[in-house]
Amino acid sequence: MFVPQDPRFEEILRLAGRAAGSGLLDKDRPRWRELCAQLLGEMKAQGPVAHQRRKNLRAPSTFQVHLLAPSDVSGLVASSIGSGGMCVQLDRPLPVGADVELSIAVDRKEPLRARAQVVYVLDTFETGMTFIDLVQGDRERLEAIAVRTLLARSAAQ
C-alpha cells in the first residue's frame, strides 16, 4: 500500500484534493487514473479475496444515504463507497437488479445524486449497488474520498 515515505503518497493526495474540490484538470486525469490503478493493484495483492474482484477503489464510509426512488425504502448509512458503487444498510430488501435513485451526503457540497442498480442483498439487508451513468466529476469525487480514507488508514498503521 502507498505509505507516507512513498513519493506517490503526496502526489495522489494532492490530486485527490483537486478531485474532491474544484475537480481535476484534463492534464491531471491520466496520472490520477494511473495512481488509482496502482493503489487498487496493491490492495488486490495484499488484501482479502473481496479486494481481488474490485475494479474500482472502495473504502469504508459513514455517509448518509437517502433513497429517492423507490421512495418506500429507507436507507441509513453507507458502509463503503467508491467510484463504482456502494454498500448501504436498508430497512428492507430490494430485488437484485432493481434500479434506485440516491442522494448521498458525501461532504459539505450539494448532495451527490446518482442512479444505481442493486447487485447483492445480504440477510441483514446490507445492499451492494453499482452506479449507473455517474458523471465524471462525481465519479472522481467519490474516488478521491476513497483514496483519502484508504491512505489515512495506511498512514495510521
C-alpha positions in Angstrom: 0.0 0.0 0.0 1.1 3.5 -0.5 2.9 4.8 2.6 3.9 8.4 3.6 7.5 7.7 2.6 6.4 6.8 -1.0 6.5 9.8 -3.3 3.2 8.7 -4.8 1.6 9.2 -1.5 1.7 13.0 -1.6 1.1 13.1 -5.3 -2.2 11.1 -5.1 -3.3 13.1 -2.0 -2.7 16.4 -3.9 -4.7 15.1 -6.9 -7.4 13.7 -4.5 -7.8 17.2 -3.1 -8.4 18.6 -6.6 -10.8 15.8 -7.5 -12.8 16.4 -4.3 -12.7 20.2 -4.6 -12.8 22.1 -7.8 -12.2 19.0 -10.0 -9.3 17.5 -11.8 -7.8 19.3 -14.8 -7.8 17.3 -18.1 -4.0 17.2 -17.9 -4.2 15.6 -14.4 -6.6 12.8 -15.3 -4.1 10.3 -16.9 -1.8 10.5 -13.8 -4.8 10.2 -11.5 -6.0 7.1 -13.3 -2.5 5.6 -13.2 -2.1 6.2 -9.4 -5.6 4.9 -8.6 -4.9 1.8 -10.7 -1.6 1.3 -8.8 -3.3 1.7 -5.4 -6.0 -0.8 -6.4 -3.4 -3.2 -7.6 -1.5 -3.0 -4.3 -4.8 -3.6 -2.4 -5.6 -6.6 -4.6 -2.1 -8.1 -4.0 -2.3 -7.6 -0.2 -6.0 -7.8 0.6 -8.7 -10.4 1.1 -10.5 -12.1 -1.8 -13.1 -9.3 -1.9 -10.5 -6.8 -2.9 -9.3 -9.1 -5.7 -12.7 -8.8 -7.5 -12.8 -5.0 -7.3 -12.5 -2.9 -10.5 -12.6 0.4 -8.5 -11.3 1.7 -5.2 -13.7 1.4 -2.4 -13.3 2.5 1.3 -15.3 2.3 4.5 -17.7 5.3 4.9 -20.4 6.6 7.1 -22.2 8.9 4.6 -25.9 9.5 5.0 -27.8 8.0 2.0 -31.4 8.8 1.1 -33.3 6.7 -1.5 -35.3 8.9 -3.7 -36.8 6.0 -5.6 -38.2 3.7 -4.7 -39.4 6.1 -2.0 -40.9 3.4 0.3 -37.4 2.1 1.2 -35.3 3.9 3.8 -31.5 4.0 3.6 -29.4 5.0 6.5 -25.6 5.0 6.2 -23.3 3.7 3.5 -20.8 1.2 5.0 -18.5 1.5 2.0 -18.3 3.8 -1.1 -16.2 4.3 -4.2 -16.4 5.4 -7.7 -18.0 2.2 -8.9 -20.6 1.7 -6.2 -21.5 1.5 -2.6 -22.9 -0.7 0.1 -25.8 0.7 2.2 -27.9 -0.7 5.0 -31.6 -0.6 4.1 -34.7 -1.2 6.2 -36.0 -3.9 3.8 -34.5 -5.9 0.9 -34.7 -4.8 -2.7 -34.6 -7.3 -5.5 -31.2 -7.8 -7.2 -31.3 -5.8 -10.5 -33.6 -3.1 -9.1 -32.8 0.4 -10.2 -32.6 3.1 -7.4 -32.1 6.8 -7.2 -29.9 8.1 -4.4 -28.9 11.3 -2.7 -25.6 10.9 -0.9 -24.3 13.5 1.6 -20.5 13.0 0.9 -19.2 16.4 2.0 -20.3 19.9 2.6 -21.2 20.4 -1.0 -24.6 19.7 -2.5 -25.5 16.0 -2.0 -24.4 13.8 -4.8 -27.3 12.4 -6.8 -26.8 9.1 -8.5 -28.6 6.2 -10.2 -27.6 2.7 -9.1 -28.5 -0.9 -9.6 -28.7 -3.5 -6.8 -26.1 -6.2 -7.3 -26.5 -8.1 -4.0 -28.5 -8.2 -0.8 -27.3 -9.9 2.4 -29.6 -11.3 5.1 -29.1 -8.2 7.2 -30.4 -6.0 4.2 -27.0 -4.7 3.6 -27.2 -3.9 -0.1 -24.5 -3.6 -2.7 -25.1 -1.2 -5.6 -23.2 -0.3 -8.7 -23.5 3.2 -10.0 -25.1 3.8 -13.4 -24.4 6.9 -15.5 -22.3 8.7 -12.9 -20.8 11.9 -14.4 -17.0 12.1 -14.5 -16.7 14.8 -11.8 -18.9 12.9 -9.3 -17.0 9.6 -10.1 -13.7 11.3 -9.4 -15.1 13.0 -6.3 -16.1 9.6 -4.8 -12.8 8.1 -5.9 -10.9 10.9 -4.1 -12.9 10.2 -0.9 -11.9 6.5 -1.1 -8.3 7.4 -1.8 -8.1 9.8 1.2 -9.8 7.2 3.5 -7.5 4.4 2.4 -4.3 6.4 2.7 -5.3 7.8 6.1 -5.7 4.2 7.3 -2.4 3.3 5.7 -0.6 6.1 7.4 -2.1 5.2 10.7 -0.7 1.6 10.6 
